[in-house]
Amino acid sequence: MTTLKSKLKDDLTVAIKARDELRSSTLRLTLTAIQKEEVAGTESRELSDGEVEKIIAREAKKRREAADAFEKGGRAEQAGRERAEGEVLAEYLPKPLTDDELEQLVAAAVAEAKGAGAEGPKAMGAVMKIVNPQVAGRADGGRVAATVKKLLAG
């Protein structure tokens, strides 16, 4: 069992004993998503910490989107619950990059791509290919793409 998955299970046990309903239900849903991914396909397999992290990030994104939808629908109580669940999941994800850190990584990737011969807006794919592994799980793809476009344009 991966260390992240075992940490989730241990934290679930603690949350159940502490009668923390929010944390225990959130961790249960996340562990179910992990288990579902493990048995998907032709044969079951053990997920790596990186794969488990991607699942947690996907679950956190679902919570953010649901909270926004509830907010637009005028259901503040459900939106608050979804945000709280997202905060629980955020504890298991790497610290997000600040705008400055992201811009530095993208600037280095742009310089590397220009060194390889990619120029202008057409270099977007080359830059994204370089920068994505570095920011995986620490920055939203849309935010990365916007930063790349900004630095390629100017």
Disulfide bonds with the S-S distance in Angstrom:
none
